[in-house]
């Protein structure tokens, strides 16, 4: 539960139960803390009752409602960071984050993902069974399919990464690092990571980044131009969400290039309108429909071609979650896995 | 020449001549006034010496430099609204508006298009010969290939118009009207024109618009939603450039949709960042590389499948150009053709 900025508490809440016939009840086996959880951790107003929190988890199905047909009791499943019915026009188009019956964990009467059990609405549309046991060594990488790996992949798709393209990734958090993996996987020729944390940018290089730019703002723009024969990159993955980072993303894009933004925007407007227009640079992106990407990315995880689980550099038990938030917020940890 | 807001004058300037070996000298036979010429006409500070103006013209080639090989003396040619070398990487990619040697009419020592003759830099890259004579009845439609028809087409491509899609066009000026033609040509199923000038929206309907929305702002958003089963349109062609029109464009886009903007942006930021993000709506566009589209669109003009020349509702001689600006600025005329 989060009760306000910096105030994460472990509390006993009513047991999750099946409410609707399309629900499943999932006993969480692993979960994690997201960079986007740090926004309320930094800024939420104090609240007496507090809110649930967490939106990434893997778990065992313990019960299903009468209308659930695909998901079975005993399945080990991964949940995307939003739930979706799997049947509406947007789900059919692969944009489950705009599902007409969809929604988000830890909102309304829906459980948060950082807890022992979760009632999952629209279980057949939402959950994806895993073909391995809960003690499998690949569990950290499979857990990233619930958000950060699919989110990095989304940024790369929106930024139109393709074989031979020059790519920049703005932000060296877990999503940015997964963006590097996604860009490499899609065939990028050059991958520039913009970040200033050596431990993170080193990992980015192991994932396939060819260049590191530690500068920010106009210095970063100049440095990227130097690295790209003066023209900028075809594709920019914006994995921060601040005005400055979006403006940098637009400025380092090559004419005709594309910015795929997945960092939750903290401002009401997109800066750099005239710059983007002059260069015919498009700005797209949003909440990643990770549900659409799980089946595509999972074989690469299972066969060891990508290792997004390496973004986890700390594993904790449930009672250490408050300290896990502190560690991520203090940049002591890139991403924290909660092992139940 | 423009000397300031509202101050257009006919003046005698030095004769256009060949300066570089890649130049051509074109005697203008027809030109026109653009909606974007109205921005300086509304707001330019008074200037003693004045600036050239105009960027859309057709004319006869009277002389060519020593390195011009494709364009011949006597050719009737259409000029795109920018010049480009035709050989750089951006020209090869079809983004001639970012040509490394390119530029704009009426800037620096480059002549404006609203004049009797123009020195054309990079003639082989810039000009496209027309297979008809200067008195051909199709001349108005061919003249739109210099800007507005190609610009509407660009908006439609960036907005990802395709067969069966729902489309909205924001703005009922000449570019918006050509956007309707482009959307229809690309197979759109529904085309909603947002505009409040009955004469213009009627023409839009003749061009293929299926619905007219005269409201603005949130009322326009509501009306478009009513017309689209509540979801909005797949593709929005933004043909105005004001903050309000861009925000409307984002709000009427369906989740996962695309906004193609070709209205020159009048503000430094793009509003509606969070709305666009939430719905995964992309915002792209910029100066249209009309040079890339002339060969594709010309057969449709020559064979009568599209009639973009109908956006011209007034034809004047050179000495009436000041009044032509006034008429367009007062919305008496949609677009004014100058017959030399």
Boltz contact constraints between the chains, C-beta under 6 A:
constraints:
  - contact:
      token1: [A, 90]
      token2: [B, 255]
      max_distance: 6.0
  - contact:
      token1: [A, 95]
      token2: [B, 255]
      max_distance: 6.0
  - contact:
      token1: [A, 95]
      token2: [B, 256]
      max_distance: 6.0
  - contact:
      token1: [A, 98]
      token2: [B, 255]
      max_distance: 6.0
  - contact:
      token1: [A, 255]
      token2: [B, 90]
      max_distance: 6.0
  - contact:
      token1: [A, 255]
      token2: [B, 95]
      max_distance: 6.0
  - contact:
      token1: [A, 255]
      token2: [B, 98]
      max_distance: 6.0
  - contact:
      token1: [A, 256]
      token2: [B, 95]
      max_distance: 6.0
  - contact:
      token1: [A, 265]
      token2: [B, 273]
      max_distance: 6.0
  - contact:
      token1: [A, 265]
      token2: [B, 274]
      max_distance: 6.0
  - contact:
      token1: [A, 265]
      token2: [B, 277]
      max_distance: 6.0
  - contact:
      token1: [A, 268]
      token2: [B, 273]
      max_distance: 6.0
  - contact:
      token1: [A, 269]
      token2: [B, 269]
      max_distance: 6.0
  - contact:
      token1: [A, 269]
      token2: [B, 271]
      max_distance: 6.0
  - contact:
      token1: [A, 269]
      token2: [B, 273]
      max_distance: 6.0
  - contact:
      token1: [A, 270]
      token2: [B, 270]
      max_distance: 6.0
  - contact:
      token1: [A, 270]
      token2: [B, 273]
      max_distance: 6.0
  - contact:
      token1: [A, 271]
      token2: [B, 269]
      max_distance: 6.0
  - contact:
      token1: [A, 273]
      token2: [B, 265]
      max_distance: 6.0
  - contact:
      token1: [A, 273]
      token2: [B, 268]
      max_distance: 6.0
  - contact:
      token1: [A, 273]
      token2: [B, 269]
      max_distance: 6.0
  - contact:
      token1: [A, 273]
      token2: [B, 270]
      max_distance: 6.0
  - contact:
      token1: [A, 274]
      token2: [B, 265]
      max_distance: 6.0
  - contact:
      token1: [A, 277]
      token2: [B, 265]
      max_distance: 6.0
  - contact:
      token1: [A, 277]
      token2: [B, 286]
      max_distance: 6.0
  - contact:
      token1: [A, 280]
      token2: [B, 286]
      max_distance: 6.0
  - contact:
      token1: [A, 282]
      token2: [B, 282]
      max_distance: 6.0
  - contact:
      token1: [A, 282]
      token2: [B, 284]
      max_distance: 6.0
  - contact:
      token1: [A, 283]
      token2: [B, 283]
      max_distance: 6.0
  - contact:
      token1: [A, 284]
      token2: [B, 282]
      max_distance: 6.0
  - contact:
      token1: [A, 286]
      token2: [B, 277]
      max_distance: 6.0
  - contact:
      token1: [A, 286]
      token2: [B, 280]
      max_distance: 6.0
